[in-house]
């Protein structure tokens, strides 16, 4: 390709502008930064107003979805069954998501915490948990 030296402009040729690629080759999507890759499965929320929970004032809370295990999933299912609550699929169950969020939270909170945050903040937590589950094409 033509270049510029000492502020001397050089016009590109048609060869410089041609693009050759094999569009049948799959393209791997790579996160823009290592930070994105490191934070996959983590959701951090700064609360719009502090919430007092178990005598602790919480101004922000983090949910590490990736730290949960299959044992957590089974424990949540068993807890729901004990309360007479059923689910078809975990990602579509608000009760499952709340219990999942409680287990993934730092600082650690119980399911009752989510009734104390604003509706928008609760919806953000639910959406982050929902988005953590893989979609059919993943």
Residue frames as qw, qx, qy, qz and C-alpha x, y, z in Angstrom:
[[0.000, 0.889, 0.457, 0.000, 0.00, 0.00, 0.00],
 [0.332, 0.611, -0.057, 0.716, 1.17, 3.53, -0.69],
 [0.517, -0.587, -0.423, 0.458, 2.24, 5.51, 2.37],
 [0.069, 0.963, 0.042, 0.256, 2.91, 9.11, 3.32],
 [0.732, -0.149, -0.165, 0.644, 6.42, 10.30, 4.08],
 [0.292, -0.181, -0.074, 0.936, 7.36, 13.71, 5.46],
 [0.282, 0.565, 0.381, -0.675, 3.78, 15.00, 5.13],
 [0.206, 0.279, -0.607, -0.715, 3.76, 14.16, 1.39],
 [0.720, 0.200, 0.427, -0.509, 0.30, 12.85, 0.48],
 [0.026, 0.198, -0.878, -0.436, 0.16, 9.84, -1.81],
 [0.706, 0.091, -0.046, -0.701, -3.10, 8.85, -3.50],
 [0.600, -0.110, 0.786, -0.097, -4.12, 5.21, -3.09],
 [0.256, 0.208, -0.734, -0.594, -4.41, 3.04, -6.17],
 [0.789, -0.096, -0.233, -0.560, -7.28, 0.67, -6.97],
 [0.698, 0.074, -0.691, 0.176, -5.13, -2.20, -5.64],
 [0.090, 0.177, -0.600, 0.775, -4.89, -0.44, -2.29],
 [0.509, -0.064, 0.204, -0.834, -8.69, -0.27, -2.04],
 [0.721, 0.012, -0.591, -0.361, -9.50, -3.83, -3.06],
 [0.547, -0.387, 0.590, -0.450, -10.59, -6.23, -0.37],
 [0.650, 0.152, -0.714, -0.210, -10.04, -9.94, -0.63],
 [0.370, -0.288, 0.722, -0.509, -11.44, -12.29, 1.94],
 [0.315, -0.116, -0.919, -0.207, -12.98, -15.69, 2.22],
 [0.469, -0.294, 0.140, -0.821, -16.48, -14.93, 3.54],
 [0.842, -0.160, -0.449, -0.253, -17.15, -18.63, 4.07],
 [0.505, 0.127, -0.666, 0.533, -14.56, -18.79, 6.85],
 [0.480, -0.744, -0.465, 0.010, -16.04, -18.52, 10.37],
 [0.151, 0.641, -0.255, 0.708, -15.15, -15.42, 12.33],
 [0.556, -0.391, -0.618, 0.395, -14.37, -15.69, 16.05],
 [0.160, -0.868, -0.087, -0.461, -15.63, -12.80, 18.13],
 [0.615, -0.043, -0.467, 0.634, -13.02, -11.70, 20.65],
 [0.285, -0.864, -0.350, 0.223, -13.79, -9.37, 23.57],
 [0.296, 0.888, -0.065, 0.346, -12.42, -5.87, 23.07],
 [0.029, -0.709, 0.557, -0.431, -10.46, -6.02, 26.30],
 [0.419, 0.047, -0.869, 0.259, -9.26, -8.57, 28.82],
 [0.213, -0.027, 0.525, -0.823, -11.44, -6.83, 31.40],
 [0.707, 0.059, -0.160, -0.686, -14.60, -7.85, 29.54],
 [0.711, 0.110, -0.691, -0.070, -13.46, -11.46, 29.48],
 [0.237, 0.097, -0.764, 0.592, -12.56, -11.39, 33.18],
 [0.310, 0.056, 0.417, -0.853, -15.94, -9.93, 34.15],
 [0.537, -0.072, -0.636, -0.549, -18.11, -12.37, 32.20],
 [0.598, -0.354, -0.719, 0.009, -20.69, -13.68, 34.58],
 [0.326, -0.352, -0.473, 0.739, -20.36, -10.76, 37.03],
 [0.031, -0.738, -0.395, -0.546, -22.92, -7.99, 37.44],
 [0.327, -0.220, -0.429, 0.813, -22.26, -4.98, 39.66],
 [0.104, -0.759, -0.493, -0.412, -25.04, -2.62, 40.67],
 [0.162, 0.023, -0.360, 0.919, -24.67, 0.75, 42.40],
 [0.068, -0.638, -0.760, 0.106, -27.97, 1.33, 44.20],
 [0.066, 0.673, 0.237, 0.698, -29.78, 4.62, 43.61],
 [0.390, -0.691, 0.250, -0.554, -30.28, 4.90, 47.36],
 [0.090, 0.337, -0.887, 0.304, -28.68, 2.88, 50.17],
 [0.788, -0.288, -0.385, -0.384, -30.56, -0.16, 51.45],
 [0.284, -0.493, 0.701, -0.431, -30.21, -1.28, 55.07],
 [0.873, 0.007, -0.416, -0.254, -30.21, -5.05, 55.24],
 [0.861, -0.290, -0.342, 0.240, -29.44, -6.98, 58.45],
 [0.422, -0.857, -0.010, 0.296, -28.08, -3.79, 60.04],
 [0.527, -0.196, 0.409, 0.719, -25.65, -3.25, 57.13],
 [0.352, 0.779, 0.058, -0.515, -26.00, -0.29, 54.78],
 [0.648, 0.119, 0.608, 0.444, -25.55, -1.50, 51.21],
 [0.197, 0.740, -0.092, -0.637, -24.72, 1.05, 48.53],
 [0.524, 0.495, -0.568, -0.398, -23.56, -1.39, 45.85],
 [0.803, -0.130, 0.554, -0.175, -23.87, -5.10, 45.30],
 [0.245, 0.494, -0.736, -0.391, -22.10, -7.56, 43.03],
 [0.902, 0.074, 0.299, -0.302, -23.49, -10.80, 41.59],
 [0.003, 0.516, -0.811, -0.274, -20.97, -13.42, 40.49],
 [0.876, 0.174, 0.018, -0.449, -23.17, -15.75, 38.45],
 [0.678, 0.459, -0.574, 0.004, -20.16, -17.76, 37.25],
 [0.057, -0.422, 0.787, -0.447, -19.32, -18.77, 40.84],
 [0.765, -0.066, 0.324, -0.553, -22.51, -20.82, 41.15],
 [0.032, -0.268, 0.950, 0.157, -22.42, -24.59, 40.72],
 [0.502, -0.169, -0.733, -0.427, -24.74, -27.44, 39.88],
 [0.335, -0.314, -0.776, 0.432, -25.20, -27.97, 43.62],
 [0.098, 0.236, 0.219, -0.942, -26.50, -24.40, 43.88],
 [0.432, -0.007, -0.505, -0.747, -28.98, -25.11, 41.09],
 [0.510, -0.246, -0.821, -0.075, -30.27, -28.24, 42.83],
 [0.218, -0.292, -0.619, 0.696, -30.46, -26.49, 46.21],
 [0.245, 0.146, -0.028, -0.958, -32.52, -23.68, 44.66],
 [0.518, -0.105, -0.661, -0.533, -34.86, -26.20, 43.01],
 [0.449, -0.275, -0.815, 0.240, -35.29, -28.08, 46.31],
 [0.047, -0.239, -0.404, 0.882, -35.97, -24.83, 48.17],
 [0.384, 0.048, -0.276, -0.880, -38.61, -23.87, 45.63],
 [0.545, -0.182, -0.775, -0.265, -40.26, -27.29, 45.88],
 [0.305, -0.253, -0.729, 0.558, -40.31, -26.99, 49.68],
 [0.143, 0.306, 0.241, -0.910, -42.29, -23.74, 49.28],
 [0.515, 0.511, 0.671, -0.154, -44.62, -25.32, 46.69],
 [0.294, 0.791, -0.182, -0.504, -43.16, -23.32, 43.81],
 [0.805, 0.160, 0.514, 0.249, -42.55, -25.00, 40.48],
 [0.114, 0.733, -0.336, -0.580, -40.63, -24.00, 37.39],
 [0.882, 0.447, 0.145, -0.026, -40.40, -25.19, 33.81],
 [0.710, 0.416, -0.094, 0.561, -37.03, -23.58, 33.02],
 [0.537, -0.473, -0.284, 0.638, -34.72, -21.80, 35.47],
 [0.265, 0.000, 0.155, 0.952, -34.04, -18.71, 33.36],
 [0.238, -0.443, -0.458, -0.733, -37.77, -17.99, 33.04],
 [0.564, -0.594, -0.570, 0.060, -38.57, -18.36, 36.74],
 [0.067, -0.800, 0.157, -0.576, -38.53, -15.18, 38.80],
 [0.780, -0.590, 0.138, -0.157, -38.38, -17.25, 41.99],
 [0.919, 0.023, 0.048, 0.391, -35.35, -19.17, 40.73],
 [0.432, 0.640, -0.060, 0.633, -33.61, -15.98, 39.58],
 [0.357, -0.819, 0.148, -0.424, -34.11, -14.30, 42.99],
 [0.877, -0.442, 0.185, 0.042, -32.63, -17.29, 44.79],
 [0.812, 0.308, 0.052, 0.493, -29.80, -17.48, 42.28],
 [0.171, 0.785, -0.100, 0.587, -29.05, -13.78, 42.83],
 [0.607, -0.739, 0.168, -0.238, -29.05, -14.21, 46.61],
 [0.931, -0.202, 0.173, 0.248, -26.49, -17.02, 46.34],
 [0.684, 0.407, 0.105, 0.595, -24.28, -15.04, 43.93],
 [0.052, -0.942, -0.092, -0.320, -24.35, -11.77, 45.89],
 [0.609, -0.160, -0.294, 0.719, -21.55, -9.86, 47.61],
 [0.217, -0.267, 0.788, -0.510, -22.32, -8.73, 50.23],
 [0.155, -0.197, -0.962, -0.112, -24.42, -11.82, 50.88],
 [0.440, -0.022, 0.169, -0.882, -28.16, -11.10, 51.00],
 [0.354, 0.221, 0.892, -0.171, -31.30, -13.20, 51.28],
 [0.148, 0.453, 0.734, 0.483, -34.21, -13.41, 48.88],
 [0.113, -0.836, -0.498, 0.198, -36.09, -10.76, 50.89],
 [0.326, -0.446, 0.140, 0.822, -33.44, -8.15, 49.95],
 [0.193, 0.183, 0.619, 0.739, -34.83, -7.83, 46.42],
 [0.105, -0.770, -0.617, -0.123, -38.12, -6.40, 47.71],
 [0.345, -0.774, -0.160, 0.506, -36.16, -3.43, 49.09],
 [0.308, -0.212, 0.404, 0.835, -34.50, -2.22, 45.88],
 [0.417, 0.452, -0.020, -0.788, -36.28, -0.13, 43.26],
 [0.829, 0.378, 0.366, -0.191, -38.25, -1.84, 40.52],
 [0.557, 0.777, -0.287, -0.050, -35.71, -0.72, 37.90],
 [0.089, -0.636, 0.756, -0.125, -32.79, -2.08, 39.94],
 [0.688, -0.043, 0.690, -0.220, -34.58, -5.38, 40.51],
 [0.789, 0.577, 0.136, -0.162, -35.34, -5.60, 36.80],
 [0.310, 0.791, -0.527, 0.002, -31.64, -4.97, 36.05],
 [0.376, -0.413, 0.812, -0.169, -30.63, -7.80, 38.38],
 [0.783, 0.242, 0.528, -0.221, -33.16, -10.17, 36.79],
 [0.663, 0.730, -0.111, -0.128, -32.04, -9.23, 33.27],
 [0.074, 0.719, -0.690, 0.039, -28.36, -9.75, 34.16],
 [0.539, -0.186, 0.803, -0.176, -29.14, -13.20, 35.58],
 [0.777, 0.481, 0.334, -0.231, -31.32, -14.05, 32.58],
 [0.497, 0.802, -0.317, -0.101, -28.57, -12.94, 30.18],
 [0.274, -0.585, 0.763, -0.027, -26.04, -15.15, 31.96],
 [0.751, 0.119, 0.644, -0.089, -27.89, -18.28, 30.79],
 [0.190, -0.190, 0.687, 0.675, -26.86, -19.36, 27.29],
 [0.623, 0.412, 0.032, -0.664, -29.26, -18.82, 24.41],
 [0.912, 0.194, 0.356, -0.061, -30.01, -21.70, 22.01],
 [0.685, 0.702, -0.119, 0.154, -27.52, -20.42, 19.41],
 [0.120, -0.816, 0.539, -0.172, -24.63, -20.24, 21.92]]
